[in-house]
């Protein structure tokens, strides 16, 4: 399963490039290439109802297959957009992210990204072990503050 930068635009680019018919984001934006090029909540609801009807399953049965882990989001304030760019291009940040991903041992994920609208770097860590995920997020936030 490929991952992209955050945003409908990037999800759509990957759908088209790789020939997928469906893509989405955790925020709930789902893109059904056959019908639309942006996330559409009503379309997503209709597609889900169709799947429930066709499968004969309950929603709880379908969603039981999805693992849901606790998430921790820390917004790290930065001075301006130039600083966001400098921090995000710093190779030591990539190394720190990889270290924390290793700490989670494939039982979670790490996303560090610049806010598109504010002078912030967003650090999100999701993991099966809530304490570990929270500590990983805090270490990354502290690391970003030190750059």
C-alpha positions as CSV (number, residue, x, y, z in Angstrom):
1,X,0.0,0.0,0.0
2,X,1.7,3.2,-1.1
3,X,1.7,6.3,1.1
4,X,1.7,9.9,0.0
5,X,2.1,13.4,1.4
6,X,-1.0,14.7,3.2
7,X,-3.7,16.1,0.9
8,X,-6.2,15.1,-1.7
9,X,-3.9,16.4,-4.5
10,X,-1.2,13.9,-3.5
11,X,-3.6,11.0,-3.0
12,X,-5.1,11.7,-6.5
13,X,-1.7,11.9,-8.1
14,X,-0.8,8.5,-6.7
15,X,-4.1,6.9,-7.7
16,X,-3.7,8.1,-11.3
17,X,0.1,7.3,-11.5
18,X,-0.3,3.7,-10.1
19,X,-3.7,2.9,-11.6
20,X,-5.7,2.6,-8.4
21,X,-9.5,3.2,-8.2
22,X,-9.6,4.2,-4.5
23,X,-7.5,6.3,-2.1
24,X,-7.9,8.2,1.0
25,X,-6.7,9.9,4.2
26,X,-7.3,9.2,7.8
27,X,-9.2,12.5,8.0
28,X,-12.0,10.7,6.1
29,X,-11.3,12.0,2.7
30,X,-11.9,9.2,0.3
31,X,-11.4,9.5,-3.5
32,X,-13.3,7.1,-5.7
33,X,-11.5,7.7,-9.1
34,X,-14.5,6.4,-11.1
35,X,-16.8,9.1,-9.7
36,X,-14.7,12.1,-8.4
37,X,-11.2,13.6,-8.1
38,X,-11.6,14.9,-4.6
39,X,-12.8,13.6,-1.3
40,X,-16.6,13.5,-1.0
41,X,-18.3,12.5,2.2
42,X,-21.7,11.7,0.7
43,X,-20.1,9.6,-2.0
44,X,-18.1,7.7,0.6
45,X,-21.3,7.1,2.6
46,X,-23.1,5.8,-0.5
47,X,-20.2,3.5,-1.3
48,X,-20.1,2.1,2.2
49,X,-23.9,1.5,2.2
50,X,-23.5,-0.4,-1.1
51,X,-20.7,-2.6,0.3
52,X,-22.8,-3.3,3.4
53,X,-25.8,-4.2,1.3
54,X,-23.8,-6.4,-1.2
55,X,-21.8,-8.2,1.5
56,X,-24.7,-8.7,3.9
57,X,-22.3,-7.9,6.7
58,X,-22.8,-5.6,9.6
59,X,-20.6,-2.5,9.7
60,X,-19.0,-3.8,12.9
61,X,-18.0,-7.0,11.1
62,X,-16.4,-5.1,8.3
63,X,-14.5,-2.7,10.5
64,X,-13.3,-5.3,12.9
65,X,-10.5,-6.0,10.4
66,X,-9.1,-2.5,10.8
67,X,-6.5,-2.1,13.6
68,X,-7.0,1.2,15.4
69,X,-4.1,2.5,17.6
70,X,-3.9,5.5,19.8
71,X,-2.4,8.6,18.2
72,X,-0.4,11.5,19.7
73,X,-0.2,14.8,17.8
74,X,2.2,17.5,18.9
75,X,2.3,20.8,17.0
76,X,5.8,22.3,17.2
77,X,5.7,26.1,16.6
78,X,8.3,27.5,14.2
79,X,9.1,31.1,13.4
80,X,8.1,31.1,9.7
81,X,7.8,29.1,6.5
82,X,11.5,29.3,5.8
83,X,12.2,27.6,9.1
84,X,9.7,24.9,8.3
85,X,11.5,24.2,5.0
86,X,14.9,24.2,6.7
87,X,13.8,21.8,9.4
88,X,12.0,19.5,7.0
89,X,15.0,19.3,4.7
90,X,17.4,18.6,7.6
91,X,18.8,15.0,7.1
92,X,19.1,14.5,10.8
93,X,15.3,14.8,11.1
94,X,14.9,11.9,8.7
95,X,17.3,9.8,10.8
96,X,15.4,10.7,14.0
97,X,12.1,9.6,12.4
98,X,13.6,6.3,11.2
99,X,14.9,5.7,14.8
100,X,11.5,6.2,16.2
101,X,9.9,4.0,13.6
102,X,12.3,1.3,14.6
103,X,11.3,1.8,18.3
104,X,7.7,1.1,17.3
105,X,8.8,-2.2,15.8
106,X,6.2,-2.1,13.0
107,X,3.4,-1.7,15.5
108,X,2.7,1.9,14.6
109,X,3.7,4.7,12.4
110,X,5.3,8.2,12.4
111,X,4.3,11.2,10.4
112,X,6.2,14.5,10.6
113,X,5.0,17.2,8.2
114,X,4.8,20.9,7.9
115,X,1.4,22.5,8.4
116,X,0.1,23.9,5.2
117,X,-1.6,26.8,6.9
118,X,0.3,27.6,10.1
119,X,3.9,28.1,11.3
120,X,4.0,24.6,12.7
121,X,5.7,21.2,12.2
122,X,3.1,18.5,13.0
123,X,4.4,15.3,14.7
124,X,2.0,12.4,14.8
125,X,2.9,9.0,16.2
126,X,0.5,6.1,16.3
127,X,1.2,2.9,18.1
128,X,-0.2,-0.2,19.7
129,X,1.6,0.8,23.0
130,X,0.2,4.2,24.0
131,X,3.0,5.1,26.4
132,X,5.6,4.2,23.8
133,X,3.8,6.2,21.1
134,X,3.5,9.2,23.3
135,X,7.2,9.1,24.2
136,X,8.2,8.7,20.6
137,X,6.1,11.8,19.7
138,X,7.7,13.8,22.5
139,X,11.2,12.8,21.5
140,X,10.6,13.9,17.9
141,X,9.0,17.2,19.0
142,X,12.0,17.9,21.3
143,X,14.4,17.0,18.5
144,X,12.7,19.4,16.1
145,X,13.0,22.2,18.7
146,X,16.7,21.6,18.8
147,X,17.3,21.9,15.1
